[in-house]
Amino acid sequence: MNYAYQNIRELFHLTEPSPLPEHQIEQIREHFGAIPKALEDYYRLCGGCAEMNSTQDSLLTPDGKYHGMRKKTKNFMQNWNYPDYCVFYVENQCASEWAFKKSDRNEENPPVYETYDSGETWKKTADSVSQFLTSEAYMQAVFSKEYTTEEFYPITPEQIQLLAGKFPRADAGSDLYLGVQFFQPYPDTVIMILYNDETYSDLLYSSDSEEHFEEIDSIISEILGFEQEE
């Protein structure tokens, strides 16, 4: 099976592949021992897109171009060596790291696991590599688009239900962090819910279009009970 990642390529206006260099893909293969098909396809289609891979969290590459918090080595990914996991993505401050199990490296699209404590414990954050990469791309998109809230708004479970009745859900949710889901009213517009606890979650939304942003901002402001400016 080939993984086209068409939805996230459209989200970032990639009309042609934006790959990692072939020699870097081979360095990654050597480092991991093998690359799951879903991850290799991503490297070849999206790995060269900086906005998709470094706006918030970072795709790890041998040259470390998306992440500057560890020592530069011949293969930057050697900074993340765990006996049972292959780390390929990290949070921008290294608070979280995401990996697939080494025992799954020959699988086509294995689950992804997250550690907050430098590998002491791991929890499953996505059922597959492709699900994780799609979820991360949607998150990166929210932080990279021109028109944005520029801050998180608290939102209650009841308000999330109201929001879900107004906007179509994007097939990009996962257990990333404490759980995340997305809505996509237009191809250039993304709404993100970052779950916190049973009391409230965090809401952020953005768009490439000022018109689309203002439209959803008006609807969401009404849901949240914000007063509209005249």
N, C-alpha and C positions, 0 to 999 in steps of 0.2 A: 504493500500500500504506500502511496505517496501522500505526503502531508503538504497541502498547498498553502495553508494559512491565509486564505483569500480574504477573510473578514478583517484581520489585523493589517494586512497589506493595504487594503482599501482605506482603513482608518488612518494610516500614515501616508496615503497618496503614493504608494509604491507601485508604479505601473510596470516596472522591470525588477528583476531580482537585485537585491542589495546584499551580496554575500560577504562572508569572511574570506580572506585569501586562502587559497587551497593549501598552502604550506602550514597555515595555522590550524586548519581542520586536521591535518595529518599529525601535528604536534599534540592536539587534543586527543586524538585516537591513541597515540603512543602513551600519553599520560594516563588515560582511563583504561587502556587495554582494548576497548571497543566503544563505539558510540551508538546509542539507540537510534533507530531510523528516524523517529519523530524529531529528535534533537539535531541530527545531521541535516535533515531537510530544512530545519529552521536556520541553521548556520548558513546554508546555501541560498536561502531566500531572503532572510531578514537580518542576519548577523552583522551586516555592515551599516545598519541604520542606527545612528547615534541616539536619536530621540526615542526610539523604541527600546533601546537597551541601556540607557544611562540617565534618563531624566529624574527618576526617583531611586530605583534599585539598579543593580549593575549585572550585566552578562559578563561572566569571566572569559577572558581571552588570553592566549599566550603572551601577547605584548602588553597586557594590562591597560589598554587604552581607555576602557570605560570605568576603571576603578583605580584610585591612586593612594590607597591607605595601607598597602603592604609593600614590602621590599621588592624592587624590580630584580628579577632573575632571568635566566635564559628562557625559562617557561614560567611566566608569572603564576600560572595555576598551581605550581608546586607549593605555593604558600598554603594551600588547603589540602593537606594529606591526612585522610582518615582511613583506618584499616578496612572499614566495611562500606564506605559511602564515597560517591564521586560528586563533588560540589561543582556546580556550573553556574550558580547565580547567587548574589549576595545583596543584602540590604546596604544602603549607601554609607552607613556608619559601622557596618559589619555586625550589627546587633542580631541579625538573622542570616542564616546560610541555607541554601536549598540544594538538594542532591537526590540522586537515585542510588539504589543499593548496588554495590559492585556485583553482587550475585545476579542482578537484573540487567547488566550492561549489554548483554546480547539479546535482550527482549526488544521488540519493536517500539513500544510506547509504555514504558513502565511507570509505576507510581512515583510521586515526588514527595520527599520528606524534608522537614524543616527543623533546624536546631537553633535554640536561643543561647546555648551554653557551651559553645565550641565543641560540640560533638558528644557531650555527656549524655544527653537524651535527644531523641528524635520523635517527631509526630508526623503522621501523613497529612500533607497539605493539599494534595491533588491526586485524583485517581490515575492521572497519566501526565507524561511530559507535555503533550500538546495542550491539555487543559491548563496546566500551570503557565505555559508560555503565553497562551491566549489571555489568561487572567492578568498576568503581569503587563502585557502589552496594553490592555485596556486601562490599567492603572497608570502606566506611563503616559498614555494619551491624555488622561484627565489633567495631569500636571504640565503638559507641554502645549496645550492649545492656547490661542491668543486671548480669547474672552473667557474669563474664569471668575469664580467667587473669591479667589485669592485667600480664602480661609475656610476651615471646616465649620459647618453648622451642626449643632446637636439635633437629632431627630429621634422621635419615639417610635416604638413598634406600630402604634396606631397611625402615626403620620406616614410611616413606610407603606402601610396598606393603602392609604389614600394615594400616595405617589404611584404605587404599582397599578392603580386603576386608571392613571392618566397617561402612563408612558409604557411602551413595549420593552420587555426585558431582553437584554442581550445574553446570548449563550456563552457567558464568559465567567460565571461565578466559580468560586473555589473556597477552600479553607485557608487561603493565604492570610497570614497574620491570624486574626481571630475569626476570619470569615469575611468575604467580600462578595457583593453582587453589583451588577451594572444594568442600567437602562439606556436605551439608545433611540431617542425620538427621531433623529436624523442621522444620516451616514457620517456627518461631521460633528456630531454632538454626543457627549457621554455624561451620564450621571452615575456617580459611585456612592455606594453605601459601604462603609467600613464598620463592621459590628464590634461593639465593645462589651455590653452586658445586657441584661434583660430590661434595663431602664432606658437606655438611650444608645444610639450609634452616631457615627460621624458621616456627614453628607458633604460631598464636593461635586461640582459639575462645571463643565467647560465646553466651548465650541470654537470652531474655526470661523463661524458666521456670527456677526453681531446681531443680526435679525433673529436667528435661531436662539442665541443665548438670551436675548431680551424676552423672547416668547416663553421659554421654559422658566426663566427667572421669575416672571410674573406669576406663573402657575404655582411654582414651588413656594414663593413668598406667601401666597395665599394659604397654602397647606401649612406652612410653619407659623402663620399668624403674624408675619411681618407687615408693617405699614408701608404701603406703596407711596413713592415720591410722586408729587404732582408734576 
